């Protein structure tokens, strides 16, 4: 569900939305102000859709059908679990990067993977720099996952490849003319990716990957 821009409503339409909000709030047992704010952004939502909005379930999510790079990432991570490979996870220092790193590292740790997690520093700037790549290689990581970065960090990824370290990029930033030299590249904006919702943040991509891995592990 995505409403990119709130529409301009006439006074009569606004009054109708307010009445709908009061009715839906009573039926769904949620604060009326929350429903009014939601309908101000997405007035086309009916009560059933509002119910999914305020009480989301995993089954409501669209499947990650057509998301490029998924199968390659799953194979790498399944191999890491089977062979006991240490996995490094590196994320940007902003909210999306920290959340993405937390999702991936927490899940992998929960299924028995030896994880080394780190995030960029504000003083060092955004992105997966070569120094961070060296640290993870020196920590004996056989696979490195970048979270909310990596799409444009070709130098660091190429250096890891030359060092024998496999890489998985989880990102949502715009893709340059050339895809990164990663063993698995998951970014809805990359050419050839058929996943229909392009505005997913990196944390959402990370969540989908972990959910798919959970399904594979049964």
Backbone bond lengths (Angstrom), bond angles and torsions (degrees), N, CA, C in turn:
res aa  C-N    CA-C-N  psi(-1)  N-CA   C-N-CA  omega(-1)  CA-C   N-CA-C  phi
1 X - - - 1.455 - - 1.520 108.01 -
2 X 1.301 116.77 122.70 1.465 119.20 -176.00 1.513 109.19 -146.69
3 X 1.334 115.80 125.11 1.460 121.25 178.70 1.525 107.45 -121.04
4 X 1.307 118.29 93.93 1.460 121.09 -171.43 1.513 114.96 -66.76
5 X 1.319 118.23 -29.45 1.461 119.57 -175.88 1.531 109.65 -148.59
6 X 1.341 117.50 124.18 1.467 119.00 -179.84 1.519 111.22 -65.74
7 X 1.325 118.08 136.41 1.464 120.45 179.66 1.520 111.44 -77.04
8 X 1.337 115.75 161.15 1.453 121.06 174.78 1.529 108.46 -89.25
9 X 1.330 116.60 120.31 1.460 121.27 -176.03 1.528 110.61 -104.07
10 X 1.323 115.20 144.47 1.461 120.05 173.53 1.520 108.51 -74.20
11 X 1.333 116.26 168.42 1.460 120.65 -179.66 1.524 110.18 -60.13
12 X 1.344 117.13 -43.12 1.465 120.19 -179.35 1.529 110.21 -64.29
13 X 1.328 116.50 -42.25 1.462 119.66 179.24 1.520 110.47 -64.99
14 X 1.325 116.72 -38.19 1.458 120.32 179.17 1.523 111.56 -63.84
15 X 1.321 116.61 -39.22 1.469 120.43 178.05 1.522 110.43 -66.27
16 X 1.328 116.93 -38.47 1.461 120.46 178.92 1.523 110.66 -65.82
17 X 1.328 116.29 -40.79 1.476 120.44 178.05 1.520 109.90 -63.69
18 X 1.320 117.65 -39.96 1.466 120.78 179.49 1.526 110.95 -62.65
19 X 1.339 117.48 -41.28 1.465 120.36 178.25 1.523 110.17 -65.34
20 X 1.323 117.25 -42.75 1.462 120.88 177.93 1.519 110.84 -61.19
21 X 1.320 116.24 -38.70 1.463 120.67 -179.01 1.522 110.86 -63.29
22 X 1.344 116.58 -42.93 1.461 120.17 179.61 1.532 110.62 -63.22
23 X 1.316 116.41 -43.83 1.469 120.34 -179.75 1.527 111.20 -65.43
24 X 1.318 116.57 -45.58 1.463 119.75 -179.17 1.517 111.60 -66.19
25 X 1.328 117.02 -36.53 1.463 120.20 179.92 1.525 110.81 -62.81
26 X 1.339 116.43 -41.04 1.472 119.69 178.16 1.527 110.38 -65.24
27 X 1.321 117.48 -42.85 1.462 120.96 -177.10 1.524 111.62 -69.20
28 X 1.311 116.66 -37.58 1.465 120.70 -176.13 1.523 112.50 -92.20
29 X 1.326 117.68 -9.59 1.464 122.97 -178.69 1.525 111.24 58.51
30 X 1.327 115.50 50.71 1.459 121.54 175.26 1.517 107.73 -128.20
31 X 1.321 119.27 159.91 1.467 121.07 -178.87 1.533 111.48 -60.28
32 X 1.321 117.41 133.51 1.473 120.20 -179.95 1.517 113.22 -56.28
33 X 1.337 117.33 -35.82 1.466 119.21 -177.42 1.527 110.32 -64.42
34 X 1.336 116.95 -33.88 1.467 119.70 179.25 1.528 110.40 -66.36
35 X 1.331 116.10 -39.72 1.468 119.66 179.00 1.524 110.23 -69.16
36 X 1.335 117.57 -40.58 1.468 120.23 179.91 1.526 110.69 -61.84
37 X 1.309 116.69 -42.96 1.465 119.88 179.60 1.529 111.50 -64.21
38 X 1.336 115.21 -39.48 1.466 118.96 179.40 1.519 110.91 -66.96
39 X 1.307 117.51 -43.81 1.459 120.75 -179.89 1.523 112.16 -70.59
40 X 1.328 117.29 -27.63 1.458 119.22 175.18 1.532 110.39 -63.26
41 X 1.310 115.60 -30.46 1.463 120.14 178.77 1.525 111.48 -87.81
42 X 1.334 116.00 -40.17 1.474 120.84 -176.03 1.526 109.00 -132.49
43 X 1.341 119.12 75.64 1.460 121.55 -174.82 1.519 113.72 -67.15
44 X 1.341 118.58 -14.04 1.460 120.41 -178.05 1.526 112.74 -79.84
45 X 1.329 119.06 -7.34 1.458 121.25 -177.33 1.519 110.71 -69.25
46 X 1.336 116.56 132.48 1.462 120.26 173.33 1.524 108.63 -91.00
47 X 1.339 116.35 -179.89 1.465 120.19 -175.12 1.523 111.32 -64.19
48 X 1.319 117.24 -37.55 1.469 119.84 178.87 1.535 111.11 -62.65
49 X 1.332 115.80 -44.28 1.457 119.53 178.60 1.526 111.13 -66.00
50 X 1.337 116.75 -37.71 1.461 119.81 176.54 1.525 111.06 -63.45
51 X 1.340 116.62 -36.92 1.456 119.94 176.97 1.518 112.00 -60.76
52 X 1.338 116.46 -40.22 1.470 119.86 177.25 1.523 110.66 -68.33
53 X 1.329 115.76 -33.26 1.461 120.84 -179.44 1.526 110.95 -64.76
54 X 1.346 116.39 -44.37 1.461 120.50 -175.25 1.531 113.40 -89.92
55 X 1.318 118.23 -15.94 1.468 121.01 177.68 1.529 108.71 -135.98
56 X 1.330 117.08 66.34 1.464 119.91 -175.41 1.519 112.48 -69.34
57 X 1.321 115.64 148.38 1.458 123.17 176.21 1.527 108.67 -128.18
58 X 1.313 115.79 158.81 1.455 119.55 179.77 1.523 111.20 -57.60
59 X 1.331 116.25 -35.87 1.456 120.38 -178.55 1.519 113.52 -65.31
60 X 1.345 117.21 -17.68 1.457 120.40 178.88 1.528 112.63 -78.85
61 X 1.326 117.13 -19.00 1.456 119.86 -178.14 1.521 110.84 -69.13
62 X 1.307 116.33 141.35 1.461 119.45 171.93 1.529 107.33 -68.16
63 X 1.317 118.65 142.38 1.464 119.94 179.00 1.524 110.53 -68.36
64 X 1.337 117.09 155.35 1.471 119.64 -179.35 1.524 112.02 -78.73
65 X 1.298 116.15 39.14 1.465 120.82 -177.44 1.527 110.55 -62.24
66 X 1.317 115.41 130.25 1.451 120.69 176.29 1.513 115.09 81.75
67 X 1.350 118.67 3.48 1.460 120.43 -179.62 1.522 109.39 -73.64
68 X 1.294 116.73 112.22 1.462 122.07 -175.29 1.521 110.95 -64.55
69 X 1.323 116.30 143.25 1.452 122.44 176.44 1.509 114.94 90.88
70 X 1.321 117.42 -10.31 1.452 121.30 -175.45 1.528 112.08 -62.00
71 X 1.314 116.80 -50.69 1.468 120.23 -174.90 1.521 111.38 -62.09
72 X 1.326 116.73 -42.30 1.467 119.69 179.93 1.526 110.97 -63.56
73 X 1.337 117.16 -40.96 1.463 120.67 178.98 1.524 111.30 -65.17
74 X 1.317 116.73 -41.69 1.462 120.18 179.66 1.523 111.10 -63.35
75 X 1.319 117.26 -41.56 1.466 120.02 179.60 1.528 110.56 -63.36
76 X 1.322 117.15 -41.91 1.457 120.20 178.45 1.529 111.50 -62.58
77 X 1.310 116.41 -44.15 1.462 119.83 -177.52 1.524 111.70 -72.61
78 X 1.319 118.23 -35.74 1.459 120.02 174.74 1.527 109.88 -62.45
79 X 1.326 116.68 -39.98 1.456 120.17 177.04 1.514 112.03 -64.74
80 X 1.336 116.35 -38.20 1.459 119.86 178.41 1.520 111.15 -63.16
81 X 1.315 116.46 -40.19 1.461 120.63 178.83 1.523 110.38 -67.08
82 X 1.308 117.52 -44.56 1.469 121.24 -177.73 1.525 112.31 -66.05
83 X 1.329 117.12 -38.37 1.466 120.39 -173.04 1.530 112.92 -101.20
84 X 1.314 117.94 -0.09 1.456 120.13 179.61 1.516 113.61 70.18
85 X 1.332 117.65 35.31 1.461 122.00 -179.63 1.528 110.00 -76.76
86 X 1.313 116.03 134.78 1.469 119.85 174.86 1.525 109.49 -73.70
87 X 1.327 116.64 136.08 1.463 122.25 -177.00 1.526 109.61 -117.24
88 X 1.322 115.86 128.50 1.456 120.66 173.86 1.522 110.19 -96.92
89 X 1.319 116.71 139.04 1.468 122.29 178.23 1.520 107.25 -124.97
90 X 1.333 115.58 123.62 1.467 120.33 -178.67 1.522 109.35 -127.15
91 X 1.336 116.41 129.79 1.465 120.55 -179.67 1.507 112.43 -129.35
92 X 1.317 115.22 161.67 1.458 120.19 173.09 1.526 109.96 -67.01
93 X 1.331 116.86 166.04 1.466 120.21 -173.82 1.521 112.79 -89.24
94 X 1.335 119.31 -0.35 1.460 119.91 -179.81 1.529 109.98 -84.86
95 X 1.328 116.14 -178.49 1.462 120.96 -173.85 1.527 112.00 -59.71
96 X 1.326 116.86 -43.97 1.462 119.93 -178.67 1.528 111.14 -67.38
97 X 1.340 116.43 -41.33 1.449 119.69 -179.65 1.519 112.89 -65.83
98 X 1.328 116.73 -44.51 1.464 120.46 179.84 1.529 110.35 -65.83
99 X 1.332 116.29 -42.41 1.473 119.62 179.54 1.518 110.90 -64.87
100 X 1.322 117.92 -44.16 1.458 121.48 179.10 1.526 111.05 -60.58
101 X 1.332 115.81 -44.42 1.459 120.51 178.54 1.531 111.06 -61.61
102 X 1.326 115.95 -42.24 1.463 120.26 -179.96 1.524 111.57 -64.09
103 X 1.330 116.84 -43.62 1.463 120.42 -179.48 1.525 110.52 -60.45
104 X 1.332 116.54 -50.70 1.463 120.40 -175.78 1.523 111.24 -67.45
105 X 1.327 117.58 -48.75 1.459 120.07 -175.72 1.530 111.82 -67.41
106 X 1.333 117.29 -38.44 1.465 120.15 179.44 1.522 110.75 -65.84
107 X 1.336 116.64 -44.09 1.462 119.04 -179.27 1.527 111.12 -65.94
108 X 1.323 117.00 -47.34 1.462 119.47 -178.51 1.529 110.95 -61.64
109 X 1.323 117.07 -40.38 1.470 119.82 176.72 1.519 111.32 -61.60
110 X 1.335 115.88 -38.48 1.463 120.20 -178.26 1.523 112.55 -65.67
111 X 1.334 117.63 -27.19 1.468 120.20 -179.81 1.524 111.38 -99.36
112 X 1.342 116.38 14.32 1.450 120.11 170.53 1.512 116.97 97.00
113 X 1.328 118.18 8.88 1.464 120.88 179.96 1.530 109.74 -82.88
114 X 1.321 116.47 139.04 1.460 122.40 173.37 1.528 107.63 -79.40
115 X 1.334 116.54 111.59 1.465 121.76 -171.28 1.521 110.88 -115.34
116 X 1.320 115.38 137.10 1.464 122.58 169.14 1.523 106.85 -115.34
117 X 1.330 117.49 113.39 1.468 121.48 -175.53 1.519 110.47 -112.71
118 X 1.329 116.26 140.71 1.457 121.37 176.19 1.518 109.24 -154.66
119 X 1.313 116.31 161.78 1.462 121.32 178.25 1.521 108.96 -132.30
120 X 1.323 114.88 159.94 1.461 120.64 178.33 1.529 110.11 -66.96
121 X 1.312 115.94 162.25 1.456 121.16 176.91 1.526 109.53 -106.87
122 X 1.305 115.49 152.47 1.464 119.49 178.74 1.524 110.52 -61.96
123 X 1.335 116.50 -37.71 1.464 119.15 -179.21 1.527 111.37 -68.20
124 X 1.330 116.85 -31.74 1.457 120.77 -179.88 1.512 113.85 -82.70
125 X 1.310 116.57 -17.15 1.461 120.73 179.05 1.512 113.12 88.83
126 X 1.326 114.49 171.58 1.456 121.33 -179.34 1.529 110.79 -69.64
127 X 1.323 114.65 159.18 1.454 120.15 170.10 1.512 114.09 101.62
128 X 1.336 113.52 165.66 1.463 122.63 -178.85 1.529 107.91 -95.48
129 X 1.328 114.80 93.28 1.448 120.04 -175.07 1.531 110.99 -82.10
130 X 1.314 114.95 164.69 1.455 120.87 -176.96 1.524 111.66 -61.92
131 X 1.329 117.42 -34.93 1.462 120.58 179.30 1.532 110.98 -61.29
132 X 1.331 116.04 -40.42 1.469 119.54 178.75 1.517 110.55 -67.49
133 X 1.328 117.01 -38.41 1.461 120.46 177.36 1.523 110.80 -62.05
134 X 1.333 116.64 -42.19 1.467 120.40 179.25 1.528 111.04 -63.06
135 X 1.325 116.67 -41.87 1.464 120.32 -179.57 1.526 111.46 -60.68
136 X 1.326 116.90 -41.85 1.456 119.99 -179.06 1.528 111.06 -72.27
137 X 1.308 117.64 -36.33 1.460 119.92 175.66 1.535 110.07 -64.41
138 X 1.349 115.76 -43.46 1.460 120.53 179.57 1.525 111.93 -66.20
139 X 1.340 116.31 -23.96 1.472 120.52 176.82 1.526 112.06 -82.03
140 X 1.335 116.97 8.37 1.468 123.36 176.43 1.529 112.75 68.69
141 X 1.325 116.58 32.80 1.469 119.90 176.04 1.529 108.83 -79.95
142 X 1.338 115.69 127.70 1.459 119.82 177.55 1.514 112.95 -87.65
143 X 1.333 115.72 -20.03 1.463 122.89 176.27 1.519 107.92 -134.89
144 X 1.309 116.97 138.53 1.467 122.06 175.89 1.526 108.46 -122.73
145 X 1.324 115.53 130.66 1.466 122.58 176.93 1.513 108.08 -110.90
146 X 1.327 117.60 127.18 1.462 120.58 172.67 1.527 108.71 -99.32
147 X 1.316 116.21 138.11 1.460 121.70 -175.84 1.519 109.67 -122.44
148 X 1.322 116.47 118.26 1.462 123.47 -178.37 1.524 111.49 68.16
149 X 1.296 116.80 22.58 1.463 121.98 175.65 1.527 106.84 -163.08
150 X 1.321 116.41 175.09 1.454 120.35 177.57 1.512 114.23 111.60
151 X 1.323 117.57 -28.89 1.463 120.30 -176.65 1.526 111.83 -57.98
152 X 1.336 117.11 -37.54 1.459 120.70 -179.01 1.528 113.30 -108.28
153 X 1.327 117.05 4.77 1.467 120.74 -176.05 1.525 110.84 -93.62
154 X 1.315 115.72 60.65 1.459 120.96 -173.10 1.522 112.68 -65.92
155 X 1.326 117.26 -38.16 1.468 119.95 -176.42 1.527 111.40 -61.37
156 X 1.335 116.56 -48.51 1.463 120.64 -177.53 1.530 111.12 -65.00
157 X 1.321 116.38 -41.67 1.459 119.68 -179.60 1.525 111.24 -67.49
158 X 1.320 116.88 -39.59 1.464 120.22 178.19 1.523 110.43 -65.14
159 X 1.331 116.56 -38.97 1.466 120.11 178.62 1.527 111.25 -63.43
160 X 1.342 117.26 -41.42 1.459 120.31 177.29 1.528 111.07 -64.19
161 X 1.316 116.58 -40.45 1.469 119.70 178.37 1.527 110.26 -60.56
162 X 1.319 116.66 -44.24 1.461 120.33 178.60 1.524 111.39 -65.15
163 X 1.332 116.64 -25.76 1.459 121.42 179.40 1.525 112.45 -87.36
164 X 1.330 117.43 0.85 1.457 121.16 177.88 1.509 114.71 85.53
165 X 1.330 117.19 15.08 1.469 121.42 -179.97 1.530 109.09 -100.58
166 X 1.327 116.96 128.60 1.460 122.19 176.48 1.528 109.51 -77.08
167 X 1.324 116.89 150.33 1.464 120.26 -177.87 1.525 111.60 -133.93
168 X 1.340 114.27 145.99 1.462 123.21 174.63 1.527 107.04 -127.85
169 X 1.314 117.04 124.81 1.462 121.59 178.23 1.525 108.92 -104.17
170 X 1.338 115.97 123.16 1.465 123.27 173.33 1.527 106.43 -113.77
171 X 1.315 117.15 114.47 1.461 118.82 -172.53 1.521 110.44 -155.17
172 X 1.346 115.14 172.57 1.471 120.41 177.62 1.515 111.72 -142.68
173 X 1.313 117.29 7.08 1.466 120.94 -179.49 1.528 110.96 -79.63
174 X 1.310 115.27 161.63 1.455 120.47 -179.35 1.525 110.60 -59.60
175 X 1.326 115.10 142.92 1.459 121.35 -174.10 1.528 109.54 -94.47
176 X 1.344 118.14 130.89 1.466 120.08 176.64 1.523 111.22 -70.47
177 X 1.305 116.13 -172.75 1.469 120.38 -175.77 1.523 112.35 -60.90
178 X 1.339 116.95 -29.10 1.457 121.55 -178.21 1.520 109.99 -120.99
179 X 1.322 117.10 134.10 1.456 120.40 175.67 1.525 110.54 -64.97
180 X 1.320 118.07 153.11 1.465 120.57 179.69 1.529 111.05 -66.87
181 X 1.324 117.81 152.26 1.467 121.56 179.49 1.526 111.81 -78.81
182 X 1.320 115.88 62.30 1.464 121.99 -179.32 1.523 109.50 -106.34
183 X 1.327 115.81 156.08 1.465 120.10 177.68 1.522 111.13 -76.10
184 X 1.314 116.59 -25.14 1.466 121.79 173.68 1.520 107.75 -144.79
185 X 1.316 116.65 127.01 1.469 122.61 -176.76 1.516 108.65 -123.42
186 X 1.343 115.90 112.53 1.467 121.50 -179.73 1.521 108.20 -115.69
187 X 1.308 115.95 107.85 1.455 123.09 179.66 1.527 106.82 -157.14
188 X 1.339 118.16 115.35 1.468 119.97 -176.54 1.522 114.57 -56.63
189 X 1.336 118.17 -20.27 1.460 120.94 -177.82 1.525 113.62 -85.21
190 X 1.307 118.18 -7.40 1.462 118.65 -176.26 1.528 110.80 -71.03
191 X 1.318 117.37 147.91 1.464 120.25 177.33 1.527 110.81 -58.74
192 X 1.317 115.32 137.32 1.457 120.10 179.06 1.515 114.53 90.54
193 X 1.333 117.75 -8.57 1.465 119.67 177.33 1.528 108.96 -79.64
194 X 1.317 116.96 122.61 1.458 121.54 -175.77 1.528 113.42 -97.61
195 X 1.326 117.45 4.52 1.459 119.73 176.19 1.522 108.58 -63.28
196 X 1.327 116.94 127.20 1.461 120.42 -166.58 1.524 114.09 -77.42
197 X 1.329 118.56 -22.84 1.469 119.92 -177.20 1.526 109.18 -99.90
198 X 1.309 116.76 98.11 1.455 121.89 -173.77 1.527 113.44 -79.37
199 X 1.327 118.45 -14.02 1.455 120.48 -172.98 1.527 113.40 -92.90
200 X 1.319 117.38 15.07 1.457 121.42 178.86 1.530 109.90 -66.56
201 X 1.331 116.63 134.10 1.462 119.63 177.07 1.529 109.71 -76.99
202 X 1.315 116.50 170.27 1.461 119.85 -178.37 1.527 112.12 -63.41
203 X 1.325 117.08 -34.78 1.465 119.46 177.73 1.525 110.68 -61.55
204 X 1.336 116.61 -37.89 1.461 119.76 176.43 1.514 111.93 -65.77
205 X 1.339 117.23 -40.87 1.463 120.87 176.89 1.521 109.90 -62.70
206 X 1.336 116.86 -43.48 1.462 121.16 178.89 1.524 111.33 -61.60
207 X 1.322 115.91 -41.24 1.470 120.04 178.99 1.528 110.65 -62.21
208 X 1.318 116.88 -45.39 1.463 120.48 178.36 1.526 110.96 -59.30
209 X 1.324 117.09 -42.09 1.458 120.10 -179.01 1.523 110.92 -64.50
210 X 1.313 116.90 -44.24 1.468 120.08 178.97 1.523 111.53 -65.02
211 X 1.319 116.70 -39.61 1.470 119.58 177.94 1.524 111.04 -63.91
212 X 1.328 116.38 -40.39 1.474 119.87 178.61 1.526 110.36 -66.69
213 X 1.326 116.98 -39.33 1.466 120.20 178.02 1.530 110.45 -64.87
214 X 1.324 116.22 -39.87 1.467 120.30 176.95 1.529 110.66 -59.92
215 X 1.334 116.60 -41.61 1.458 119.90 177.98 1.534 110.81 -63.01
216 X 1.325 116.84 -41.81 1.460 120.16 179.02 1.521 111.73 -63.81
217 X 1.326 116.12 -35.90 1.466 120.34 -178.92 1.523 112.52 -78.26
218 X 1.347 116.92 -18.30 1.468 121.06 -176.86 1.529 110.65 53.74
